Amino acid sequence: MFACGAISYLLYAIIVLLLISVFFNLKLKQTLTQREENESALIKKAYFNPLTDLPNQQNLEIMITEQIHRTKRHKKTFVLAVIKILNYHDVALRSKAIAEEFIIEASARIVESVRTEDIVAHTTENGFVILCNEYLEDDNSQIIFDRIENAFREPLEINSKTSLNFKISIGKAVYPSSGETGELLIHAATRQALKTL
């Protein structure tokens, strides 16, 4: 009789311990999942533009440095382009929401115009940078820029009353002739984009 009671008590204690263990394992899993989500959110915030989800300036600098190392190893060149949406600030004066829609549409048109291996970064309010991720001759890269210009010919229809045209400027730089660092390449491409105004 006493042995039966002791066994029941022991079984009860084991079940309670198992339930406590399951509870703490679930809490630990929940904490780890939350930590991973927080880390992912922080990484996304640090390296991607919150409006367009494209790589930001900081992320781009890392990618350009990697591209320069690859290019040096293979003794090749690569093209970098800066695209300015010239009338963005005029649109922003109308409405923040419309300006956001305008820039999201601009980013989509650029991404659709480049090749899958190229990287598009959203680096300033109205500026994008394309890092051609394959070694291209100047003539071949012009095909991409022609596609981009064609993509912006159609206005953005916000609603039945609002139609917005895009005014863009493109400047390009070639590594290493235009510059041997990412900063110099972006500066050279930006200068060329502003010259075409």
BELGI-V248759 format. One record per backbone hydrogen bond with DSSP energy under -1.0 kcal/mol. NH is the residue of the N-H (numbers start at 1). CO is the residue of the C=O. E is the energy in kcal/mol with one decimal. If there is no record, write none. Layout:
# BELGI-V248759
{{NH:CO:E} {NH:CO:E}}
This chain:
# BELGI-V248759
{{5:1:-1.9} {6:2:-2.2} {7:3:-2.2} {8:4:-2.3} {9:5:-2.5} {10:6:-2.6} {11:7:-2.9} {12:8:-2.6} {13:9:-2.5} {14:10:-2.4} {15:11:-2.5} {16:12:-2.4} {17:13:-2.4} {18:14:-2.5} {19:15:-2.5} {20:16:-2.4} {21:17:-2.5} {22:18:-2.7} {23:19:-2.5} {24:20:-2.6} {25:21:-2.4} {26:22:-2.5} {27:23:-2.4} {28:24:-2.4} {29:25:-2.6} {30:26:-2.5} {31:27:-2.4} {32:28:-2.6} {33:29:-2.6} {34:30:-2.3} {35:31:-2.2} {36:32:-2.4} {37:33:-2.4} {38:34:-2.4} {39:35:-2.5} {40:36:-2.6} {41:37:-2.3} {42:38:-2.4} {43:39:-2.6} {44:40:-2.7} {45:41:-2.5} {46:42:-2.2} {47:43:-2.1} {48:44:-1.9} {49:54:-3.5} {53:49:-2.3} {56:47:-2.0} {60:56:-2.7} {61:57:-2.4} {62:58:-1.4} {63:59:-2.0} {64:60:-2.8} {65:61:-2.1} {66:62:-2.1} {67:63:-2.3} {68:64:-2.7} {69:65:-2.0} {70:66:-2.3} {71:67:-2.8} {72:68:-2.5} {73:69:-2.0} {74:70:-1.9} {76:71:-2.0} {80:173:-2.8} {81:130:-2.6} {82:171:-3.1} {83:128:-2.9} {84:169:-2.6} {85:126:-2.8} {86:84:-1.1} {86:167:-2.3} {88:85:-1.5} {91:87:-1.8} {92:88:-2.6} {93:89:-1.3} {94:91:-1.1} {95:91:-1.5} {99:95:-2.2} {100:96:-2.3} {101:97:-2.2} {102:98:-2.6} {103:99:-2.2} {104:100:-2.4} {105:101:-2.3} {106:102:-2.0} {107:103:-2.4} {108:104:-2.1} {109:105:-2.3} {110:106:-2.1} {111:107:-2.6} {112:108:-2.3} {114:110:-1.3} {118:115:-1.4} {119:131:-2.4} {121:129:-2.9} {122:55:-2.3} {123:127:-1.3} {124:127:-1.5} {128:83:-2.6} {129:121:-2.4} {130:81:-2.8} {131:119:-2.9} {132:79:-2.3} {141:137:-2.0} {142:138:-1.4} {145:141:-1.6} {146:142:-2.4} {147:143:-1.9} {148:144:-2.1} {149:145:-2.3} {150:146:-2.3} {151:147:-2.1} {152:148:-1.2} {153:150:-1.4} {156:164:-3.5} {158:162:-2.1} {159:162:-1.2} {164:156:-3.0} {169:84:-1.8} {171:82:-2.5} {173:80:-3.0} {175:78:-2.9} {178:174:-3.4} {185:181:-2.3} {186:182:-2.6} {187:183:-2.3} {188:184:-2.5} {189:185:-2.5} {190:186:-2.6} {191:187:-2.5} {192:188:-2.0} {193:189:-2.3} {194:190:-2.4} {195:191:-1.7} {196:192:-1.2} {197:194:-1.1}}
